[in-house]
Amino acid sequence: MADPTQTAAVKALSDLSKARLTLFVNGQSAQAPMTVLGLQSVDKAAGTYTASKADQNRLWRATGAVTINLAAAATLTAGWVLWAKADGGAITVTPNGSELINGASSLSIPVGSSAMILCTGTGFQAVVFASATGGNFSGPASSVANNIITFADTTGKLGKDSGVAVSSVVTGPASATSGNLPSFNGTGGKILQDSGVAIANLSALAGIGTAVAGDVIYASGAGVWARLGKGTARQAFLMNAAATLPQWTTIPFTQIFESAQQTITSGGSLTLAHGLGVKPKLYLNYLQCVTAEANYSIGDEILVTAANSSNGVVVVPDATNLNVRFGSNGSPMLTNNKSTGAGATLTNANWKLVVRAWA
């Protein structure tokens, strides 16, 4: 024979589900049904709550995401009823231990729906009522005309104005070849067409591998592409000697060093760090006039061309420094008069040495 307690509980569930209470079906306030059933409404904010014997015939209205943990069915006893309404957040109902509700370990009540939860003494049965408005979908309070609507959350029941107008949506052709790439049809940027180019035709790009910033993609053959890894600092992109493929080439004289003005001391020396990292390939000495002499004006610059017979200046470069040695004569700097061309012996104090080097 059937358990009379469970039979009574199921009958009560059937009778109550047939009532289709206005309170739960259309979401409107219905004082009469609440009075008839003696329901006491309790609002529940987002959180986790335990339903006890004292919650018999109460209405829990969830204003946020709520989890309801049910006390043991034996504690609640057969005929115990809890009403739940997801009015702002979904509800998850979880029985105690291994007990089941509607044959499952939990029950989900989506936003906008309600449920009557009935204890059978050993488990739980529930009837879920969907909103009578249909679809359980609600939109924003206002929107821009002709804008596209998108989902506002993950429930699939709340919409929002996407901010994207229907007129801005890209449209495609009536038909296209599968695997072909699209291209713009016109200059409006909103109409696409079948480009006639198959993705498979791009397989020639497979040879480029994984490119990084600075790499160069080039044609290594008819319809075949290759990648040249980025070069190093001060390299230039040039054709190789066979004029068949590009390559990186280190170009000379891409670095320059210029010393500050140096004091000229007869027989003295200077060690000037050039910072080029390598021994310079070209270096030149210049005299800059700081006090007018031999018809040269302040700021004039002349090239020092030779050193001999204890006159002039020599420079010995290495990978780190420019090693300078002045002639030992009292006035080792000789040149020609700027205006007459006659030989002129320059006064050390009237001139400064500047050395420039290139690598």
C-alpha positions as CSV (number, residue, x, y, z in Angstrom):
1,M,0.0,0.0,0.0
2,A,1.1,3.5,-0.6
3,D,2.3,5.6,2.3
4,P,-0.7,7.6,3.4
5,T,1.5,10.5,4.5
6,Q,3.2,10.8,1.1
7,T,-0.2,10.3,-0.7
8,A,-1.6,13.3,1.2
9,A,1.4,15.4,0.4
10,V,1.2,14.7,-3.3
11,K,-2.5,15.3,-3.3
12,A,-1.9,18.7,-1.7
13,L,0.8,19.5,-4.3
14,S,-1.7,18.6,-7.1
15,D,-4.5,20.7,-5.6
16,L,-2.2,23.7,-5.0
17,S,-0.6,23.5,-8.5
18,K,-4.1,23.5,-10.0
19,A,-4.9,26.8,-8.3
20,R,-2.3,28.6,-10.4
21,L,-2.1,31.3,-7.9
22,T,-2.3,34.8,-9.4
23,L,0.4,35.9,-6.9
24,F,3.0,33.7,-8.6
25,V,1.7,33.5,-12.2
26,N,1.6,37.1,-13.2
27,G,3.9,38.7,-10.6
28,Q,1.1,41.1,-9.4
29,S,0.1,41.6,-5.8
30,A,-2.9,39.5,-4.9
31,Q,-4.0,40.0,-1.4
32,A,-6.9,37.5,-1.6
33,P,-4.8,34.4,-2.4
34,M,-2.3,35.4,0.3
35,T,-5.1,35.8,2.8
36,V,-6.7,32.5,1.8
37,L,-3.4,30.6,2.1
38,G,-2.1,32.5,5.1
39,L,1.1,33.4,3.3
40,Q,3.7,35.5,5.1
41,S,6.0,37.3,2.6
42,V,9.6,37.6,3.5
43,D,12.2,39.4,1.3
44,K,15.6,37.7,0.9
45,A,18.6,39.7,-0.4
46,A,21.3,37.9,-2.3
47,G,22.8,35.2,-0.1
48,T,22.4,31.7,1.4
49,Y,19.5,30.8,3.7
50,T,18.3,27.6,5.5
51,A,14.6,26.9,5.4
52,S,13.3,25.4,8.7
53,K,10.1,24.1,10.2
54,A,9.1,27.7,11.2
55,D,9.1,28.8,7.5
56,Q,5.9,26.7,6.8
57,N,3.7,28.4,4.2
58,R,5.9,31.4,3.9
59,L,6.7,33.3,0.7
60,W,10.4,34.0,0.2
61,R,10.9,36.7,-2.3
62,A,14.5,36.7,-3.6
63,T,15.7,40.2,-4.6
64,G,19.1,38.9,-5.6
65,A,20.8,35.5,-6.3
66,V,19.7,33.3,-3.4
67,T,20.5,29.7,-2.3
68,I,17.9,28.0,-0.2
69,N,19.2,25.0,1.8
70,L,16.3,22.9,3.0
71,A,16.3,21.2,6.4
72,A,16.0,17.5,6.5
73,A,12.6,16.2,5.2
74,A,12.0,14.3,8.4
75,T,12.4,17.5,10.4
76,L,10.2,19.5,8.2
77,T,7.6,16.6,8.0
78,A,5.2,15.7,5.2
79,G,2.9,18.6,4.1
80,W,5.4,21.4,4.9
81,V,5.3,24.0,2.1
82,L,7.6,26.9,1.2
83,W,6.8,29.3,-1.6
84,A,9.7,31.0,-3.4
85,K,9.7,33.8,-6.0
86,A,12.8,34.8,-8.0
87,D,12.1,38.5,-8.2
88,G,15.5,40.1,-9.0
89,G,17.8,37.1,-8.8
90,A,17.7,33.4,-9.6
91,I,17.1,30.9,-6.8
92,T,18.8,27.5,-6.2
93,V,17.1,25.1,-3.9
94,T,19.2,22.4,-2.3
95,P,17.8,19.5,-0.2
96,N,19.6,18.1,2.9
97,G,22.2,15.5,2.4
98,S,21.3,12.9,-0.3
99,E,17.6,13.9,-0.3
100,L,16.1,14.9,-3.7
101,I,13.8,17.5,-5.1
102,N,11.8,16.5,-8.2
103,G,14.2,13.6,-8.3
104,A,17.3,15.8,-8.6
105,S,19.9,17.0,-6.1
106,S,18.9,20.7,-6.6
107,L,16.2,22.9,-8.2
108,S,16.8,26.1,-10.2
109,I,14.2,28.8,-10.2
110,P,15.0,31.4,-12.9
111,V,14.4,35.1,-12.6
112,G,10.8,36.0,-13.0
113,S,9.5,32.5,-12.0
114,S,8.1,31.2,-8.7
115,A,7.8,27.8,-7.1
116,M,5.9,25.9,-4.5
117,I,8.2,23.5,-2.6
118,L,6.4,20.6,-0.8
119,C,8.0,18.2,1.7
120,T,6.9,14.5,1.3
121,G,8.5,13.4,4.5
122,T,11.4,11.7,2.7
123,G,12.2,14.3,0.0
124,F,10.7,17.2,-1.8
125,Q,8.4,17.9,-4.8
126,A,8.1,21.3,-6.5
127,V,5.9,23.0,-9.1
128,V,7.6,25.9,-10.9
129,F,5.4,28.7,-12.3
130,A,6.7,30.8,-15.1
131,S,5.7,34.4,-15.5
132,A,2.4,34.8,-17.4
133,T,4.0,37.6,-19.4
134,G,5.7,34.9,-21.5
135,G,9.4,34.5,-22.3
136,N,10.5,35.8,-18.9
137,F,12.4,38.5,-20.8
138,S,12.5,42.2,-19.7
139,G,14.1,45.2,-21.4
140,P,15.6,48.5,-20.3
141,A,13.5,51.4,-19.1
142,S,14.4,53.3,-22.2
143,S,16.3,52.9,-25.4
144,V,17.3,54.6,-28.7
145,A,14.9,53.9,-31.6
146,N,16.3,51.3,-34.1
147,N,19.2,50.3,-31.8
148,I,20.0,46.6,-31.5
149,I,19.1,44.9,-28.2
150,T,21.7,42.6,-26.5
151,F,21.6,40.5,-23.3
152,A,22.5,42.4,-20.1
153,D,23.5,39.3,-18.1
154,T,23.9,35.6,-18.4
155,T,20.4,34.5,-17.6
156,G,19.1,35.1,-21.1
157,K,16.1,37.1,-19.7
158,L,17.4,40.6,-19.3
159,G,18.0,42.9,-22.3
160,K,19.7,46.2,-22.8
161,D,20.3,48.8,-25.5
162,S,23.5,47.8,-27.3
163,G,24.2,51.3,-28.5
164,V,24.6,49.8,-32.0
165,A,22.1,51.1,-34.7
166,V,20.6,48.6,-37.1
167,S,21.9,50.9,-39.9
168,S,25.5,50.4,-38.9
169,V,25.4,46.6,-39.2
170,V,27.4,45.0,-41.9
171,T,25.3,43.0,-44.4
172,G,26.5,40.2,-46.6
173,P,25.6,38.8,-50.0
174,A,22.6,36.6,-50.7
175,S,25.0,33.7,-51.3
176,A,28.7,32.9,-51.1
177,T,31.2,30.1,-51.7
178,S,32.1,28.2,-48.6
179,G,35.7,28.9,-47.5
180,N,36.0,32.2,-49.4
181,L,37.1,35.4,-47.7
182,P,34.7,38.4,-47.6
183,S,35.6,41.9,-48.9
184,F,33.9,45.2,-48.9
185,N,31.4,45.9,-51.7
186,G,31.6,49.7,-52.1
187,T,33.1,52.4,-49.9
188,G,30.5,52.6,-47.2
189,G,32.1,49.9,-45.1
190,K,28.8,48.1,-44.4
191,I,28.2,45.8,-47.3
192,L,30.3,42.6,-47.8
193,Q,30.7,40.5,-50.9
194,D,32.4,37.2,-51.7
195,S,36.0,38.1,-52.6
196,G,36.5,35.0,-54.7
197,V,39.6,34.3,-52.7
198,A,39.6,31.0,-50.8
199,I,41.3,30.7,-47.5
200,A,43.1,27.7,-48.8
201,N,44.9,29.9,-51.2
202,L,46.6,31.6,-48.3
203,S,48.5,28.5,-47.5
204,A,51.5,30.0,-49.2
205,L,51.9,32.2,-46.1
206,A,52.6,29.1,-44.0
207,G,56.3,29.5,-44.7
208,I,56.5,32.7,-42.8
209,G,56.1,30.9,-39.4
210,T,55.6,33.1,-36.3
211,A,56.5,36.7,-37.0
212,V,57.6,39.2,-34.4
213,A,57.8,42.9,-34.4
214,G,60.4,44.1,-37.0
215,D,60.3,41.0,-39.2
216,V,60.0,41.5,-42.9
217,I,57.7,39.4,-45.1
218,Y,58.9,39.0,-48.7
219,A,58.2,36.9,-51.8
220,S,60.8,34.2,-52.1
221,G,59.2,32.8,-55.3
222,A,56.1,33.1,-57.5
223,G,53.2,33.1,-55.0
224,V,55.5,31.9,-52.2
225,W,56.2,34.0,-49.1
226,A,59.0,33.9,-46.6
227,R,60.0,35.8,-43.5
228,L,63.3,37.6,-42.8
229,G,63.9,38.0,-39.1
230,K,64.5,41.5,-37.9
231,G,68.0,42.8,-38.1
232,T,70.1,44.4,-35.4
233,A,70.7,48.1,-34.7
234,R,72.2,50.1,-37.6
235,Q,71.6,47.4,-40.2
236,A,70.1,48.2,-43.6
237,F,67.7,46.2,-45.7
238,L,69.5,45.5,-49.0
239,M,69.5,43.0,-51.8
240,N,72.0,40.2,-51.6
241,A,75.0,39.9,-54.0
242,A,73.1,37.6,-56.3
243,A,70.2,40.2,-56.5
244,T,67.7,37.4,-55.7
245,L,66.7,37.9,-52.0
246,P,66.8,40.7,-49.4
247,Q,69.2,40.6,-46.5
248,W,70.3,42.7,-43.6
249,T,73.7,44.4,-44.0
250,T,75.7,46.4,-41.5
251,I,76.4,49.8,-43.0
252,P,79.6,51.7,-42.0
253,F,79.6,55.2,-40.6
254,T,76.2,54.9,-39.0
255,Q,77.8,55.9,-35.6
256,I,79.6,59.2,-34.9
257,F,81.6,60.6,-32.0
258,E,82.5,64.3,-31.6
259,S,84.6,65.4,-28.7
260,A,84.2,68.6,-26.7
261,Q,86.7,71.4,-27.4
262,Q,90.1,70.3,-26.0
263,T,92.9,72.4,-24.8
264,I,96.1,72.3,-27.0
265,T,99.2,71.6,-24.9
266,S,102.6,71.4,-26.6
267,G,103.8,67.8,-26.3
268,G,100.7,66.9,-24.3
269,S,98.3,64.0,-24.7
270,L,94.6,63.3,-24.4
271,T,92.6,60.1,-24.0
272,L,89.1,60.6,-25.4
273,A,86.5,57.8,-24.8
274,H,84.5,57.5,-28.0
275,G,81.8,55.0,-26.9
276,L,81.4,53.5,-30.5
277,G,82.0,50.0,-29.3
278,V,84.4,49.2,-32.1
279,K,87.6,50.8,-33.5
280,P,86.5,53.7,-35.7
281,K,87.1,53.5,-39.4
282,L,87.5,57.2,-39.9
283,Y,88.7,60.0,-37.6
284,L,89.6,63.6,-38.3
285,N,91.1,66.5,-36.2
286,Y,89.7,70.0,-36.4
287,L,90.9,73.3,-34.9
288,Q,88.2,75.7,-33.8
289,C,89.1,79.4,-33.4
290,V,88.2,80.9,-30.0
291,T,90.3,84.1,-30.4
292,A,90.7,85.8,-33.8
293,E,94.1,85.1,-35.4
294,A,95.6,85.0,-38.9
295,N,92.4,86.5,-40.3
296,Y,90.3,83.7,-38.9
297,S,87.2,84.7,-36.9
298,I,85.9,83.1,-33.7
299,G,84.0,80.0,-34.7
300,D,86.0,79.3,-37.8
301,E,87.0,75.6,-38.1
302,I,90.0,74.2,-40.1
303,L,91.0,70.6,-40.7
304,V,94.4,69.5,-39.3
305,T,95.9,67.7,-42.3
306,A,99.3,66.4,-41.2
307,A,101.8,66.1,-38.3
308,N,105.6,66.3,-38.8
309,S,108.8,67.8,-37.4
310,S,107.3,68.1,-33.9
311,N,104.3,70.0,-35.2
312,G,100.6,69.1,-35.6
313,V,98.7,66.4,-33.8
314,V,98.3,62.6,-34.2
315,V,95.5,60.3,-33.1
316,V,95.8,56.6,-32.5
317,P,92.3,55.0,-32.1
318,D,91.3,51.7,-30.5
319,A,88.0,50.1,-29.7
320,T,87.5,52.3,-26.6
321,N,89.5,55.6,-26.9
322,L,91.0,58.1,-29.3
323,N,94.6,58.6,-28.0
324,V,95.8,62.1,-28.9
325,R,99.4,63.4,-28.9
326,F,100.3,67.1,-29.8
327,G,103.6,68.1,-31.4
328,S,106.3,69.2,-28.9
329,N,107.1,72.6,-30.5
330,G,106.0,75.6,-28.5
331,S,103.3,76.4,-31.1
332,P,102.8,73.1,-32.9
333,M,99.8,74.1,-35.0
334,L,100.7,75.4,-38.4
335,T,98.4,76.5,-41.2
336,N,98.0,79.2,-43.9
337,N,96.6,82.7,-43.3
338,K,92.9,82.7,-44.2
339,S,93.2,85.9,-46.3
340,T,96.7,85.8,-47.8
341,G,97.6,82.2,-47.9
342,A,100.9,82.9,-46.2
343,G,102.2,80.4,-43.6
344,A,100.9,81.0,-40.1
345,T,102.0,79.6,-36.7
346,L,98.9,79.5,-34.5
347,T,98.9,80.4,-30.8
348,N,97.7,77.4,-28.7
349,A,95.4,79.5,-26.5
350,N,93.6,80.9,-29.5
351,W,92.4,77.5,-30.7
352,K,90.7,74.4,-29.4
353,L,91.0,70.8,-30.8
354,V,87.9,68.9,-31.7
355,V,88.1,65.2,-32.8
356,R,85.4,63.4,-34.8
357,A,85.3,59.7,-35.4
358,W,82.9,57.4,-37.4
359,A,82.3,53.6,-37.1
